[in-house]
Amino acid sequence: MIIKKKREDLSEKIKIALDKGIQKLIAETKAANSYLVIADKNGKIKKIPAKDL
């Protein structure tokens, strides 16, 4: 049980860190008035302008 709890705590911390990283990436993209290139669930590449973020 203790191991499962530690794993859940770590998973939550990873989710929080990823969210912070994504928000920072979006902020930097907007500041540079650039594009963010992502892939959708089907693997199709999309180029999103900063104004749409």
C-alpha positions in Angstrom: 0.0 0.0 0.0 2.8 2.4 0.8 4.4 1.8 -2.6 1.1 2.4 -4.4 0.6 5.7 -2.5 4.2 6.9 -3.4 3.5 6.0 -7.0 0.3 8.0 -7.0 2.1 11.0 -5.4 4.8 10.8 -8.0 2.3 10.5 -10.8 0.5 13.7 -9.6 3.8 15.6 -9.4 4.7 14.5 -12.9 1.3 15.7 -14.2 1.8 19.1 -12.5 5.3 19.4 -13.9 4.2 18.6 -17.4 1.3 21.1 -17.2 3.8 23.8 -16.1 6.1 23.0 -19.0 3.3 23.1 -21.5 2.1 26.5 -20.1 5.7 27.8 -20.3 6.0 26.6 -23.9 2.7 28.3 -24.9 3.8 31.6 -23.2 7.2 31.6 -25.0 5.5 30.8 -28.3 3.1 33.7 -27.8 5.9 36.1 -26.8 7.8 35.2 -30.0 4.6 35.5 -32.0 5.5 32.1 -33.5 3.8 28.8 -34.2 3.3 25.7 -32.1 3.7 22.5 -34.1 1.7 19.5 -32.6 0.3 16.2 -33.8 -3.3 15.2 -33.2 -4.4 11.8 -32.0 -4.2 10.4 -35.6 -0.6 11.7 -36.0 -1.6 14.5 -38.4 0.8 17.5 -37.9 -0.8 20.8 -37.1 0.9 24.3 -37.1 -1.0 26.6 -34.7 -0.3 30.3 -34.7 0.4 32.0 -31.4 -2.7 34.2 -31.7 -4.8 31.0 -31.5 -3.2 29.6 -28.4 
